[in-house]
Amino acid sequence: MGAHGDKGQKGIGGEGEQSEDAERRATEKFISDLLARGEAVFEGEEPTPRTTHVIKREDDGRLTVRRLRFFR
């Protein structure tokens, strides 16, 4: 539920849309950082010893991240 009790309601150009955009940017940054550090591979690629996450592209184009293991 949002700060104003607007559970799931999103107006055009409203708070919900801004929240989704911020969430998308944060996810893209997280994935970019994982790839830059060599800690992630795309699904179907061979994981390296440093790989901690697998990135999957969903049918709708979104990228999702799944933790593979913890790096020690």
Distance bins in CASP14 RR format, pairs under 12 A and 6 or more apart:
PFRMAT RR
TARGET T0000
AUTHOR 0000-0000-0000
RMODE 2
METHOD distances of the structure
MODEL  1
1 7 1 0 1 0 0 0 0 0 0 0 0
1 8 0 0 0 0 1 0 0 0 0 0 0
1 9 0 0 0 0 0 1 0 0 0 0 0
2 8 0 0 0 0 1 0 0 0 0 0 0
2 9 0 0 0 0 1 0 0 0 0 0 0
2 10 0 0 0 0 0 1 0 0 0 0 0
2 15 0 0 0 0 1 0 0 0 0 0 0
2 16 0 0 0 0 1 0 0 0 0 0 0
2 19 0 0 0 0 1 0 0 0 0 0 0
3 15 0 0 0 0 1 0 0 0 0 0 0
3 16 0 0 0 0 0 1 0 0 0 0 0
3 19 0 0 0 0 0 1 0 0 0 0 0
4 14 0 0 0 0 0 1 0 0 0 0 0
4 15 1 0 0 1 0 0 0 0 0 0 0
4 16 0 0 0 0 0 1 0 0 0 0 0
5 15 0 0 0 0 0 1 0 0 0 0 0
6 14 0 0 0 0 1 0 0 0 0 0 0
6 15 1 0 0 1 0 0 0 0 0 0 0
6 16 1 0 0 1 0 0 0 0 0 0 0
6 19 0 0 0 0 0 1 0 0 0 0 0
7 16 0 0 0 0 0 1 0 0 0 0 0
8 15 0 0 0 0 0 1 0 0 0 0 0
8 16 0 0 0 0 1 0 0 0 0 0 0
8 17 0 0 0 0 0 1 0 0 0 0 0
8 19 0 0 0 0 0 1 0 0 0 0 0
8 20 0 0 0 0 0 1 0 0 0 0 0
9 15 0 0 0 0 1 0 0 0 0 0 0
9 16 0 0 0 0 1 0 0 0 0 0 0
9 17 0 0 0 0 0 1 0 0 0 0 0
9 19 0 0 0 0 0 1 0 0 0 0 0
10 16 1 0 1 0 0 0 0 0 0 0 0
10 17 1 0 0 1 0 0 0 0 0 0 0
10 18 0 0 0 0 1 0 0 0 0 0 0
10 19 0 0 0 0 1 0 0 0 0 0 0
10 20 1 0 0 1 0 0 0 0 0 0 0
10 21 0 0 0 0 0 1 0 0 0 0 0
11 17 1 0 0 1 0 0 0 0 0 0 0
11 18 0 0 0 0 0 1 0 0 0 0 0
11 19 0 0 0 0 0 1 0 0 0 0 0
11 20 0 0 0 0 0 1 0 0 0 0 0
12 18 0 0 0 0 0 1 0 0 0 0 0
13 19 0 0 0 0 0 1 0 0 0 0 0
13 20 0 0 0 0 0 1 0 0 0 0 0
13 21 0 0 0 0 1 0 0 0 0 0 0
14 20 0 0 0 0 1 0 0 0 0 0 0
14 21 0 0 0 0 0 1 0 0 0 0 0
15 21 0 0 0 0 0 1 0 0 0 0 0
15 22 0 0 0 0 0 1 0 0 0 0 0
16 22 0 0 0 0 1 0 0 0 0 0 0
16 23 0 0 0 0 1 0 0 0 0 0 0
16 24 0 0 0 0 0 1 0 0 0 0 0
17 23 0 0 0 0 0 1 0 0 0 0 0
17 24 0 0 0 0 0 1 0 0 0 0 0
18 24 0 0 0 0 0 1 0 0 0 0 0
18 25 0 0 0 0 0 1 0 0 0 0 0
19 25 0 0 0 0 0 1 0 0 0 0 0
19 26 0 0 0 0 0 1 0 0 0 0 0
20 26 0 0 0 0 0 1 0 0 0 0 0
20 27 0 0 0 0 0 1 0 0 0 0 0
20 62 0 0 0 0 0 1 0 0 0 0 0
21 27 0 0 0 0 0 1 0 0 0 0 0
21 28 0 0 0 0 0 1 0 0 0 0 0
22 28 0 0 0 0 0 1 0 0 0 0 0
22 29 0 0 0 0 0 1 0 0 0 0 0
23 29 0 0 0 0 0 1 0 0 0 0 0
23 30 0 0 0 0 0 1 0 0 0 0 0
23 62 0 0 0 0 0 1 0 0 0 0 0
24 30 0 0 0 0 0 1 0 0 0 0 0
24 31 0 0 0 0 0 1 0 0 0 0 0
24 61 0 0 0 0 0 1 0 0 0 0 0
24 62 0 0 0 0 1 0 0 0 0 0 0
24 63 0 0 0 0 1 0 0 0 0 0 0
25 31 0 0 0 0 0 1 0 0 0 0 0
25 32 0 0 0 0 0 1 0 0 0 0 0
26 32 0 0 0 0 0 1 0 0 0 0 0
26 33 0 0 0 0 0 1 0 0 0 0 0
26 63 0 0 0 0 0 1 0 0 0 0 0
26 65 0 0 0 0 0 1 0 0 0 0 0
27 33 0 0 0 0 0 1 0 0 0 0 0
27 34 0 0 0 0 0 1 0 0 0 0 0
27 55 0 0 0 0 0 1 0 0 0 0 0
27 58 0 0 0 0 0 1 0 0 0 0 0
27 61 0 0 0 0 0 1 0 0 0 0 0
27 62 0 0 0 0 1 0 0 0 0 0 0
27 63 1 0 0 1 0 0 0 0 0 0 0
27 64 0 0 0 0 1 0 0 0 0 0 0
27 65 1 0 0 1 0 0 0 0 0 0 0
28 34 0 0 0 0 0 1 0 0 0 0 0
28 35 0 0 0 0 0 1 0 0 0 0 0
28 55 0 0 0 0 0 1 0 0 0 0 0
28 62 0 0 0 0 0 1 0 0 0 0 0
28 63 1 0 0 1 0 0 0 0 0 0 0
28 64 0 0 0 0 0 1 0 0 0 0 0
28 65 0 0 0 0 0 1 0 0 0 0 0
29 35 0 0 0 0 0 1 0 0 0 0 0
29 36 0 0 0 0 0 1 0 0 0 0 0
29 63 0 0 0 0 0 1 0 0 0 0 0
29 65 0 0 0 0 0 1 0 0 0 0 0
30 36 0 0 0 0 0 1 0 0 0 0 0
30 37 0 0 0 0 0 1 0 0 0 0 0
30 39 0 0 0 0 0 1 0 0 0 0 0
30 40 0 0 0 0 1 0 0 0 0 0 0
30 53 0 0 0 0 1 0 0 0 0 0 0
30 55 0 0 0 0 0 1 0 0 0 0 0
30 63 0 0 0 0 1 0 0 0 0 0 0
30 64 0 0 0 0 0 1 0 0 0 0 0
30 65 1 0 0 1 0 0 0 0 0 0 0
30 67 0 0 0 0 0 1 0 0 0 0 0
31 37 0 0 0 0 0 1 0 0 0 0 0
31 38 0 0 0 0 0 1 0 0 0 0 0
31 39 0 0 0 0 0 1 0 0 0 0 0
31 40 1 0 0 1 0 0 0 0 0 0 0
31 41 0 0 0 0 0 1 0 0 0 0 0
31 42 0 0 0 0 1 0 0 0 0 0 0
31 53 0 0 0 0 1 0 0 0 0 0 0
31 54 0 0 0 0 0 1 0 0 0 0 0
31 55 1 0 1 0 0 0 0 0 0 0 0
31 56 0 0 0 0 0 1 0 0 0 0 0
31 57 0 0 0 0 0 1 0 0 0 0 0
31 62 0 0 0 0 0 1 0 0 0 0 0
31 63 1 0 1 0 0 0 0 0 0 0 0
31 64 0 0 0 0 1 0 0 0 0 0 0
31 65 1 0 0 1 0 0 0 0 0 0 0
31 66 0 0 0 0 0 1 0 0 0 0 0
32 38 0 0 0 0 0 1 0 0 0 0 0
32 39 0 0 0 0 0 1 0 0 0 0 0
32 40 0 0 0 0 1 0 0 0 0 0 0
32 55 0 0 0 0 0 1 0 0 0 0 0
32 63 0 0 0 0 0 1 0 0 0 0 0
32 65 0 0 0 0 0 1 0 0 0 0 0
33 39 0 0 0 0 1 0 0 0 0 0 0
33 40 0 0 0 0 1 0 0 0 0 0 0
33 52 0 0 0 0 0 1 0 0 0 0 0
33 53 0 0 0 0 0 1 0 0 0 0 0
33 55 0 0 0 0 0 1 0 0 0 0 0
33 65 0 0 0 0 0 1 0 0 0 0 0
34 40 1 1 0 0 0 0 0 0 0 0 0
34 41 0 0 0 0 1 0 0 0 0 0 0
34 42 0 0 0 0 0 1 0 0 0 0 0
34 50 0 0 0 0 0 1 0 0 0 0 0
34 51 0 0 0 0 1 0 0 0 0 0 0
34 52 1 0 0 1 0 0 0 0 0 0 0
34 53 1 0 1 0 0 0 0 0 0 0 0
34 54 0 0 0 0 1 0 0 0 0 0 0
34 55 1 0 0 1 0 0 0 0 0 0 0
34 63 0 0 0 0 0 1 0 0 0 0 0
34 65 1 0 0 1 0 0 0 0 0 0 0
34 66 0 0 0 0 0 1 0 0 0 0 0
34 67 0 0 0 0 0 1 0 0 0 0 0
34 68 0 0 0 0 0 1 0 0 0 0 0
34 71 0 0 0 0 0 1 0 0 0 0 0
35 41 0 0 0 0 1 0 0 0 0 0 0
35 42 0 0 0 0 1 0 0 0 0 0 0
35 45 0 0 0 0 0 1 0 0 0 0 0
35 48 0 0 0 0 0 1 0 0 0 0 0
35 50 0 0 0 0 0 1 0 0 0 0 0
35 51 0 0 0 0 0 1 0 0 0 0 0
35 52 0 0 0 0 0 1 0 0 0 0 0
35 53 0 0 0 0 1 0 0 0 0 0 0
35 54 0 0 0 0 0 1 0 0 0 0 0
35 55 1 0 0 1 0 0 0 0 0 0 0
35 63 0 0 0 0 0 1 0 0 0 0 0
35 65 0 0 0 0 0 1 0 0 0 0 0
37 48 0 0 0 0 0 1 0 0 0 0 0
37 50 1 0 0 1 0 0 0 0 0 0 0
37 51 0 0 0 0 0 1 0 0 0 0 0
37 52 0 0 0 0 1 0 0 0 0 0 0
37 53 0 0 0 0 0 1 0 0 0 0 0
37 71 0 0 0 0 1 0 0 0 0 0 0
38 45 0 0 0 0 0 1 0 0 0 0 0
38 47 0 0 0 0 0 1 0 0 0 0 0
38 48 1 0 0 1 0 0 0 0 0 0 0
38 49 0 0 0 0 0 1 0 0 0 0 0
38 50 1 0 1 0 0 0 0 0 0 0 0
38 51 1 0 0 1 0 0 0 0 0 0 0
38 52 0 0 0 0 1 0 0 0 0 0 0
38 53 0 0 0 0 1 0 0 0 0 0 0
38 55 0 0 0 0 0 1 0 0 0 0 0
38 71 0 0 0 0 0 1 0 0 0 0 0
39 47 0 0 0 0 0 1 0 0 0 0 0
39 48 0 0 0 0 1 0 0 0 0 0 0
39 49 0 0 0 0 0 1 0 0 0 0 0
39 50 1 0 1 0 0 0 0 0 0 0 0
39 51 1 0 0 1 0 0 0 0 0 0 0
39 52 1 0 1 0 0 0 0 0 0 0 0
39 53 1 0 0 1 0 0 0 0 0 0 0
39 54 0 0 0 0 0 1 0 0 0 0 0
39 55 0 0 0 0 0 1 0 0 0 0 0
39 65 0 0 0 0 0 1 0 0 0 0 0
39 67 0 0 0 0 0 1 0 0 0 0 0
39 68 0 0 0 0 1 0 0 0 0 0 0
39 69 0 0 0 0 0 1 0 0 0 0 0
39 70 0 0 0 0 0 1 0 0 0 0 0
39 71 1 0 0 1 0 0 0 0 0 0 0
40 47 0 0 0 0 1 0 0 0 0 0 0
40 48 0 0 0 0 1 0 0 0 0 0 0
40 50 0 0 0 0 1 0 0 0 0 0 0
40 51 1 0 0 1 0 0 0 0 0 0 0
40 52 1 0 0 1 0 0 0 0 0 0 0
40 53 1 0 1 0 0 0 0 0 0 0 0
40 54 1 0 0 1 0 0 0 0 0 0 0
40 55 1 0 1 0 0 0 0 0 0 0 0
40 56 0 0 0 0 0 1 0 0 0 0 0
40 63 0 0 0 0 0 1 0 0 0 0 0
40 64 0 0 0 0 0 1 0 0 0 0 0
40 65 1 0 0 1 0 0 0 0 0 0 0
40 66 0 0 0 0 1 0 0 0 0 0 0
40 67 0 0 0 0 1 0 0 0 0 0 0
40 68 0 0 0 0 1 0 0 0 0 0 0
40 69 0 0 0 0 0 1 0 0 0 0 0
40 71 0 0 0 0 0 1 0 0 0 0 0
41 47 1 0 1 0 0 0 0 0 0 0 0
41 48 1 0 0 1 0 0 0 0 0 0 0
41 49 0 0 0 0 0 1 0 0 0 0 0
41 50 0 0 0 0 1 0 0 0 0 0 0
41 51 1 0 1 0 0 0 0 0 0 0 0
41 52 0 0 0 0 1 0 0 0 0 0 0
41 53 1 0 0 1 0 0 0 0 0 0 0
41 54 1 0 0 1 0 0 0 0 0 0 0
41 55 1 0 0 1 0 0 0 0 0 0 0
41 56 0 0 0 0 0 1 0 0 0 0 0
41 65 0 0 0 0 0 1 0 0 0 0 0
41 66 0 0 0 0 0 1 0 0 0 0 0
41 68 0 0 0 0 1 0 0 0 0 0 0
42 51 0 0 0 0 0 1 0 0 0 0 0
42 53 0 0 0 0 0 1 0 0 0 0 0
42 54 1 0 0 1 0 0 0 0 0 0 0
42 55 1 0 1 0 0 0 0 0 0 0 0
42 56 1 0 0 1 0 0 0 0 0 0 0
42 57 1 0 0 1 0 0 0 0 0 0 0
42 63 0 0 0 0 1 0 0 0 0 0 0
42 64 0 0 0 0 0 1 0 0 0 0 0
42 65 0 0 0 0 0 1 0 0 0 0 0
42 66 0 0 0 0 0 1 0 0 0 0 0
43 51 0 0 0 0 0 1 0 0 0 0 0
43 53 0 0 0 0 0 1 0 0 0 0 0
43 54 1 0 1 0 0 0 0 0 0 0 0
43 55 1 0 0 1 0 0 0 0 0 0 0
43 56 1 0 1 0 0 0 0 0 0 0 0
43 57 1 0 0 1 0 0 0 0 0 0 0
43 58 0 0 0 0 0 1 0 0 0 0 0
43 63 0 0 0 0 0 1 0 0 0 0 0
43 64 0 0 0 0 1 0 0 0 0 0 0
43 65 0 0 0 0 0 1 0 0 0 0 0
43 66 0 0 0 0 1 0 0 0 0 0 0
43 68 0 0 0 0 0 1 0 0 0 0 0
44 51 0 0 0 0 0 1 0 0 0 0 0
44 54 0 0 0 0 1 0 0 0 0 0 0
44 55 0 0 0 0 1 0 0 0 0 0 0
44 56 0 0 0 0 1 0 0 0 0 0 0
44 57 0 0 0 0 0 1 0 0 0 0 0
44 68 0 0 0 0 0 1 0 0 0 0 0
45 51 0 0 0 0 1 0 0 0 0 0 0
45 53 0 0 0 0 0 1 0 0 0 0 0
45 54 0 0 0 0 1 0 0 0 0 0 0
45 55 0 0 0 0 1 0 0 0 0 0 0
45 56 0 0 0 0 0 1 0 0 0 0 0
45 68 0 0 0 0 0 1 0 0 0 0 0
46 54 0 0 0 0 0 1 0 0 0 0 0
46 68 0 0 0 0 0 1 0 0 0 0 0
47 53 0 0 0 0 1 0 0 0 0 0 0
47 54 1 0 0 1 0 0 0 0 0 0 0
47 55 0 0 0 0 0 1 0 0 0 0 0
47 66 0 0 0 0 0 1 0 0 0 0 0
47 67 0 0 0 0 0 1 0 0 0 0 0
47 68 1 0 0 1 0 0 0 0 0 0 0
47 69 0 0 0 0 1 0 0 0 0 0 0
47 71 0 0 0 0 0 1 0 0 0 0 0
48 54 0 0 0 0 0 1 0 0 0 0 0
48 68 0 0 0 0 0 1 0 0 0 0 0
48 69 0 0 0 0 0 1 0 0 0 0 0
48 71 0 0 0 0 0 1 0 0 0 0 0
49 68 0 0 0 0 0 1 0 0 0 0 0
49 69 0 0 0 0 0 1 0 0 0 0 0
49 71 0 0 0 0 1 0 0 0 0 0 0
49 72 0 0 0 0 0 1 0 0 0 0 0
50 68 0 0 0 0 0 1 0 0 0 0 0
50 69 0 0 0 0 0 1 0 0 0 0 0
50 70 0 0 0 0 0 1 0 0 0 0 0
50 71 1 0 0 1 0 0 0 0 0 0 0
50 72 0 0 0 0 0 1 0 0 0 0 0
51 65 0 0 0 0 0 1 0 0 0 0 0
51 66 0 0 0 0 0 1 0 0 0 0 0
51 67 0 0 0 0 0 1 0 0 0 0 0
51 68 1 0 1 0 0 0 0 0 0 0 0
51 69 1 0 0 1 0 0 0 0 0 0 0
51 70 0 0 0 0 0 1 0 0 0 0 0
51 71 0 0 0 0 1 0 0 0 0 0 0
52 65 0 0 0 0 1 0 0 0 0 0 0
52 66 0 0 0 0 0 1 0 0 0 0 0
52 67 1 0 0 1 0 0 0 0 0 0 0
52 68 1 0 1 0 0 0 0 0 0 0 0
52 69 1 0 1 0 0 0 0 0 0 0 0
52 70 1 0 0 1 0 0 0 0 0 0 0
52 71 1 0 1 0 0 0 0 0 0 0 0
52 72 0 0 0 0 0 1 0 0 0 0 0
53 63 0 0 0 0 0 1 0 0 0 0 0
53 64 0 0 0 0 0 1 0 0 0 0 0
53 65 1 0 1 0 0 0 0 0 0 0 0
53 66 1 0 0 1 0 0 0 0 0 0 0
53 67 1 0 1 0 0 0 0 0 0 0 0
53 68 1 0 1 0 0 0 0 0 0 0 0
53 69 0 0 0 0 1 0 0 0 0 0 0
53 70 0 0 0 0 0 1 0 0 0 0 0
53 71 0 0 0 0 1 0 0 0 0 0 0
54 63 0 0 0 0 0 1 0 0 0 0 0
54 64 0 0 0 0 1 0 0 0 0 0 0
54 65 1 0 0 1 0 0 0 0 0 0 0
54 66 1 0 1 0 0 0 0 0 0 0 0
54 67 0 0 0 0 1 0 0 0 0 0 0
54 68 1 0 1 0 0 0 0 0 0 0 0
54 69 0 0 0 0 0 1 0 0 0 0 0
55 61 0 0 0 0 0 1 0 0 0 0 0
55 62 0 0 0 0 0 1 0 0 0 0 0
55 63 1 0 1 0 0 0 0 0 0 0 0
55 64 1 0 0 1 0 0 0 0 0 0 0
55 65 1 0 1 0 0 0 0 0 0 0 0
55 66 0 0 0 0 1 0 0 0 0 0 0
55 67 0 0 0 0 0 1 0 0 0 0 0
55 68 0 0 0 0 0 1 0 0 0 0 0
56 62 0 0 0 0 1 0 0 0 0 0 0
56 63 1 0 0 1 0 0 0 0 0 0 0
56 64 1 0 1 0 0 0 0 0 0 0 0
56 65 1 0 0 1 0 0 0 0 0 0 0
56 66 1 0 0 1 0 0 0 0 0 0 0
56 68 0 0 0 0 0 1 0 0 0 0 0
57 63 1 0 1 0 0 0 0 0 0 0 0
57 64 0 0 0 0 1 0 0 0 0 0 0
57 65 0 0 0 0 0 1 0 0 0 0 0
58 64 1 0 1 0 0 0 0 0 0 0 0
58 65 0 0 0 0 0 1 0 0 0 0 0
58 66 0 0 0 0 0 1 0 0 0 0 0
END
